[in-house]
Amino acid sequence: MEKLTVGSVWTWEHWHRGVLLRRWSEHNLCTLEGRNHILSAVFAAGTQITAWYVAPFEDDHTPASGDTYAVPGFTECTAYDEATRVQWQQGVAAAGVITNTLIKASLTFNDVKNIYGAALVGGGTAAGTKDDQAGGGVLFCESQFSGGAEAVMNGSVLKVTVEITCSDA
């Protein structure tokens, strides 16, 4: 039996005062809520989500399949300058891949924080609102830093590219 695999790779860049401090890549966990959304939107006339957002988290949360938009399991960090969650601005899917390589999501931090990873969220009534959990959205996937927290300072910028793949397994 053939299987369809959906996953993502998150490539992070930590910048401070115009200097690249570190660049690294992480894999993710696609939640059950995210997988159900794909099936519903593609095969059952479910509502398509047209805007997805990066939601960084500030606690050492290990992503779990049962994490949801309403109960994410992590504490979302809101200590960045952007007024809303940063939108993931993807290009067109090709060869089973869709990514935001051309427009990286950038978060400019305004406090000293330890960031442990991020999630990709969308849909509902307030998906662009920082720390919204009541809007009825979808938590598609989460990426935890494998090397522990990334310490950011006031003025640090984390830039992220999220590459989502869909392939035969």
VENKAKA-V545282 format. One record per backbone hydrogen bond with DSSP energy under -1.0 kcal/mol. NH is the residue of the N-H (numbers start at 1). CO is the residue of the C=O. If there is no record, write none. Layout:
NH&CO ; NH&CO
This chain:
5&167 ; 7&165 ; 9&163 ; 10&26 ; 11&161 ; 12&24 ; 13&159 ; 14&22 ; 15&157 ; 16&19 ; 19&16 ; 21&14 ; 22&14 ; 24&12 ; 26&10 ; 29&142 ; 31&140 ; 32&65 ; 35&31 ; 36&32 ; 37&33 ; 38&34 ; 39&35 ; 40&36 ; 41&37 ; 42&38 ; 43&39 ; 44&40 ; 46&40 ; 53&121 ; 54&86 ; 55&119 ; 57&117 ; 58&75 ; 61&59 ; 67&64 ; 68&71 ; 77&56 ; 80&78 ; 81&108 ; 85&128 ; 88&52 ; 90&88 ; 91&99 ; 94&97 ; 97&94 ; 98&164 ; 105&160 ; 107&158 ; 109&156 ; 110&79 ; 113&152 ; 115&150 ; 116&57 ; 118&143 ; 119&55 ; 120&141 ; 121&53 ; 122&138 ; 125&135 ; 129&126 ; 132&129 ; 138&122 ; 140&120 ; 142&29 ; 143&118 ; 145&116 ; 148&145 ; 150&115 ; 152&113 ; 155&109 ; 156&153 ; 157&15 ; 158&107 ; 159&13 ; 160&105 ; 161&11 ; 163&9 ; 164&98 ; 165&7 ; 166&96 ; 167&5 ; 169&3
